[in-house]
């Protein structure tokens, strides 16, 4: 595997806050495009009602931006 990563790949657990759109729903962490081999199991996060969600595994905060 190359040491450089694709610009579309999202680094899991690299940030504490992610802004997501309705196109990303249903929301799950790690998100599509994140490298899964070094992350946690996929968990679906309910963000539709409040516009905010927090991953119970890695603590990442998600905000629905539209």
Contact map, one row per residue, 1 for C-alpha under 8 A:
111000000000000000000000000000000000000000000000000000000000000000
111110000000000000000000000000000000000000000000000000000000000000
111110000000000000000000000000000000000000000000000000000000000000
011111000000000000000000000000000000000000000000000000000000000000
011111101000000000000000000000000000000000000000000000000000000000
000111111000000000000000000000000000000000000000000000000000000000
000011111100000000000000000000000000000000000000000000000000000000
000001111100000000000000000000001000000000000000000000000000000000
000011111110000000000000000000001110000000000000000000000000000000
000000111111000000000000000000101110000000000000000000000000000000
000000001111111000000000000000000110000000000000000000000000000000
000000000111111000000000000001000111011000000000000000000000000000
000000000011111100000000000000000000001000000000000000000101000000
000000000011111100000000000000000000000000000000000000000000000000
000000000011111111000000000000000000000000000000000000000001000000
000000000000111111000000000000000000000000000000000000000011100000
000000000000001111100000000000000000000000000000000000000001111000
000000000000001111110000000000000000000000000000000000000001111000
000000000000000011111000000000000000000000000000000000000000011110
000000000000000001111111000000000000000000000000000000000000011110
000000000000000000111111100000000000000000000000000000000000000111
000000000000000000011111100000000000000000000000000000000000000101
000000000000000000011111100000000000000000000000000000000000000000
000000000000000000011111111000000000000000000000000000000000000000
000000000000000000001111111100000000000000000000000000000000000000
000000000000000000000001111100000000000000011100000000000000000000
000000000000000000000001111110100000000000011110000000000000000000
000000000000000000000000111111100000000001111000000000000000000000
000000000000000000000000001111100000000001111000000000100000000000
000000000001000000000000000111110101001111100000000000000000000000
000000000100000000000000001111111100000000000000000000000000000000
000000000000000000000000000001111100000000000000000000000000000000
000000011100000000000000000000111110000000000000000000000000000000
000000001111000000000000000001111111000000000000000000000000000000
000000001111000000000000000000001111111000000000000000000000000000
000000000001000000000000000001000111111100000000000000000000000000
000000000000000000000000000000000011111000000000000000000000000000
000000000001000000000000000000000011111100000000000000000000000000
000000000001100000000000000001000011111110000000000000000000000000
000000000000000000000000000001000001011111000000000000001100000000
000000000000000000000000000001000000001111100000000000000000000000
000000000000000000000000000111000000000111110000000000000000000000
000000000000000000000000000111000000000011111000000000100000000000
000000000000000000000000011110000000000001111100000000000000000000
000000000000000000000000011110000000000000111110000011100000000000
000000000000000000000000011000000000000000011111100010000000000000
000000000000000000000000001000000000000000001111111110000000011100
000000000000000000000000000000000000000000000111111100000000000100
000000000000000000000000000000000000000000000111111000000000000000
000000000000000000000000000000000000000000000011111110000000000000
000000000000000000000000000000000000000000000011111110000000001110
000000000000000000000000000000000000000000000011011111000000111100
000000000000000000000000000000000000000000001110011111100000111000
000000000000000000000000000000000000000000001000000111110011110000
000000000000000000000000000010000000000000101000000011111111100000
000000000000000000000000000000000000000000000000000001111110000000
000000000000000000000000000000000000000100000000000000111110000000
000000000000100000000000000000000000000100000000000000111111000000
000000000000000100000000000000000000000000000000000001111111100000
000000000000101111000000000000000000000000000000000001100111110000
000000000000000111000000000000000000000000000000000111100011111000
000000000000000011110000000000000000000000000010000111000001111100
000000000000000011110000000000000000000000000010001110000000111110
000000000000000000111100000000000000000000000011001100000000011111
000000000000000000111000000000000000000000000000001000000000001111
000000000000000000001100000000000000000000000000000000000000000111
